[in-house]
Amino acid sequence: MTHAYQEIYLSNAQALLGDAFDYAINACGVAGDSFIKLFSVSSVSNRIENGEPSYLLGKSGIETAVDVLVETTGKALTAKPQANFSRSREYWIGWAVAYYQWFSGRKFSDIFKVLSFEDLQQMYSPLHEADVTKFADIVDAKVREYFADTNLKRIRTLYGCTQAELAKRSNVSLRSIQMYEQRNKDINKASAETVLSLAKVLGCTMEDLLET
């Protein structure tokens, strides 16, 4: 699977979003559902998705939360950060969602179409002490059910390649690609040569394109 930024920056992204959620919600009193809506429509979410160094390496979570609120509401957050020697539930939500966004390559706005803040709160107790990959697997199943895109369409879109471009570069017919994405043909039954050609262009493994 291709990712927008290298894994070495993932922990930075998780801490950034965890601190942003914790500060906005717990220190500043912004409602959780309100903050995820504002974050989703802000340019900040896109910049984190794209792994921009100005955020992953340059901003704190508090600065990130302030950027979101200033951009979307015109109001700055002024509350002082609270001393907290344990990670809050809100920190975990931001931290875990940042991992899933990196893992899946999906947009934050799409993730939050599927999961409300209340949904994420309810996932905290059973999952906050588990490996974050378990959270990612559960969320991925929910997101896939909601959007029902094939892996081919999702990865092609993430890669920024049109169907016609993919057809030209892979030597797989445009009609076949369209039918795979519309589930009119089963990509699991395609020849290994076809799947390999598509995977090479999209920078992923053959297994990434298969449907479970």
Salt bridges, closest charged atoms under 4 A:
GLU49 OE1 - LYS107 NZ 3.41
GLU52 OE1 - ARG47 NE 2.89
ASP67 OD2 - LYS59 NZ 2.88
GLU90 OE2 - ARG89 NE 3.45
ASP110 OD1 - LYS113 NZ 3.51
GLU129 OE2 - HIS128 NE2 3.77
ASP140 OD2 - ARG144 NE 2.76
GLU181 OE2 - ARG156 NE 2.57
GLU211 OE1 - ARG183 NH1 3.65
